[in-house]
Amino acid sequence: MLAIRLPEAIELRLEALAKATGRTKTYYVREAIVEHIDDLEDLYLAEQELIKVRAGRSKTTSLADVMKQYDLAD
Protein backbone atom coordinates (compact mmCIF):
# COMPACT_ATOMS: atom_id res chain seq x y z
CA MET A 1 0.00 0.00 0.00
CA LEU A 2 1.25 3.44 -0.88
CA ALA A 3 -0.20 6.84 -0.14
CA ILE A 4 1.13 9.90 -1.92
CA ARG A 5 0.39 13.59 -1.81
CA LEU A 6 0.25 15.33 -5.16
CA PRO A 7 0.11 19.00 -5.99
CA GLU A 8 -3.51 20.01 -6.53
CA ALA A 9 -2.99 20.73 -10.23
CA ILE A 10 -1.58 17.23 -10.82
CA GLU A 11 -4.35 15.63 -8.78
CA LEU A 12 -6.97 17.43 -10.89
CA ARG A 13 -5.30 16.38 -14.14
CA LEU A 14 -5.05 12.78 -12.95
CA GLU A 15 -8.68 12.77 -11.89
CA ALA A 16 -9.79 14.23 -15.24
CA LEU A 17 -7.75 11.65 -17.14
CA ALA A 18 -9.21 8.81 -15.09
CA LYS A 19 -12.77 10.05 -15.65
CA ALA A 20 -12.23 10.61 -19.38
CA THR A 21 -10.82 7.13 -19.94
CA GLY A 22 -12.74 5.05 -17.42
CA ARG A 23 -9.56 3.92 -15.73
CA THR A 24 -8.56 4.51 -12.12
CA LYS A 25 -6.11 7.08 -10.83
CA THR A 26 -4.16 4.15 -9.39
CA TYR A 27 -3.79 2.70 -12.87
CA TYR A 28 -2.16 5.86 -14.18
CA VAL A 29 0.09 6.32 -11.15
CA ARG A 30 1.26 2.71 -11.52
CA GLU A 31 1.89 3.23 -15.25
CA ALA A 32 3.93 6.38 -14.57
CA ILE A 33 6.08 4.61 -11.98
CA VAL A 34 6.68 1.56 -14.17
CA GLU A 35 7.58 3.79 -17.13
CA HIS A 36 10.10 5.91 -15.21
CA ILE A 37 11.58 3.76 -12.43
CA ASP A 38 14.54 2.61 -14.56
CA ASP A 39 15.50 6.18 -15.39
CA LEU A 40 15.15 7.28 -11.78
CA GLU A 41 17.31 4.40 -10.55
CA ASP A 42 19.97 5.19 -13.15
CA LEU A 43 19.99 8.87 -12.24
CA TYR A 44 20.13 8.51 -8.47
CA LEU A 45 22.60 5.62 -8.46
CA ALA A 46 24.87 7.55 -10.85
CA GLU A 47 24.70 10.60 -8.59
CA GLN A 48 25.67 8.47 -5.59
CA GLU A 49 28.62 7.00 -7.50
CA LEU A 50 29.74 10.48 -8.57
CA ILE A 51 29.78 11.56 -4.93
CA LYS A 52 31.99 8.55 -4.11
CA VAL A 53 34.37 9.32 -6.99
CA ARG A 54 34.67 12.97 -5.97
CA ALA A 55 35.34 11.92 -2.37
CA GLY A 56 38.05 9.48 -3.47
CA ARG A 57 36.10 6.42 -2.29
CA SER A 58 35.70 5.01 -5.80
CA LYS A 59 37.96 4.90 -8.83
CA THR A 60 37.22 5.40 -12.50
CA THR A 61 38.63 3.52 -15.48
CA SER A 62 39.07 5.08 -18.88
CA LEU A 63 37.30 3.61 -21.88
CA ALA A 64 40.67 3.01 -23.52
CA ASP A 65 41.81 0.91 -20.55
CA VAL A 66 38.59 -1.14 -20.57
CA MET A 67 38.90 -1.72 -24.32
CA LYS A 68 42.52 -2.82 -23.85
CA GLN A 69 41.65 -5.10 -20.93
CA TYR A 70 39.08 -6.96 -23.01
CA ASP A 71 41.14 -6.98 -26.22
CA LEU A 72 38.69 -4.65 -27.95
CA ALA A 73 41.22 -1.97 -28.83
CA ASP A 74 42.13 -1.41 -32.47
C-alpha positions in Angstrom: 0.0 0.0 0.0 1.2 3.4 -0.9 -0.2 6.8 -0.1 1.1 9.9 -1.9 0.4 13.6 -1.8 0.2 15.3 -5.2 0.1 19.0 -6.0 -3.5 20.0 -6.5 -3.0 20.7 -10.2 -1.6 17.2 -10.8 -4.3 15.6 -8.8 -7.0 17.4 -10.9 -5.3 16.4 -14.1 -5.0 12.8 -12.9 -8.7 12.8 -11.9 -9.8 14.2 -15.2 -7.8 11.6 -17.1 -9.2 8.8 -15.1 -12.8 10.0 -15.7 -12.2 10.6 -19.4 -10.8 7.1 -19.9 -12.7 5.1 -17.4 -9.6 3.9 -15.7 -8.6 4.5 -12.1 -6.1 7.1 -10.8 -4.2 4.2 -9.4 -3.8 2.7 -12.9 -2.2 5.9 -14.2 0.1 6.3 -11.1 1.3 2.7 -11.5 1.9 3.2 -15.2 3.9 6.4 -14.6 6.1 4.6 -12.0 6.7 1.6 -14.2 7.6 3.8 -17.1 10.1 5.9 -15.2 11.6 3.8 -12.4 14.5 2.6 -14.6 15.5 6.2 -15.4 15.1 7.3 -11.8 17.3 4.4 -10.6 20.0 5.2 -13.2 20.0 8.9 -12.2 20.1 8.5 -8.5 22.6 5.6 -8.5 24.9 7.5 -10.9 24.7 10.6 -8.6 25.7 8.5 -5.6 28.6 7.0 -7.5 29.7 10.5 -8.6 29.8 11.6 -4.9 32.0 8.5 -4.1 34.4 9.3 -7.0 34.7 13.0 -6.0 35.3 11.9 -2.4 38.0 9.5 -3.5 36.1 6.4 -2.3 35.7 5.0 -5.8 38.0 4.9 -8.8 37.2 5.4 -12.5 38.6 3.5 -15.5 39.1 5.1 -18.9 37.3 3.6 -21.9 40.7 3.0 -23.5 41.8 0.9 -20.6 38.6 -1.1 -20.6 38.9 -1.7 -24.3 42.5 -2.8 -23.8 41.6 -5.1 -20.9 39.1 -7.0 -23.0 41.1 -7.0 -26.2 38.7 -4.7 -27.9 41.2 -2.0 -28.8 42.1 -1.4 -32.5 
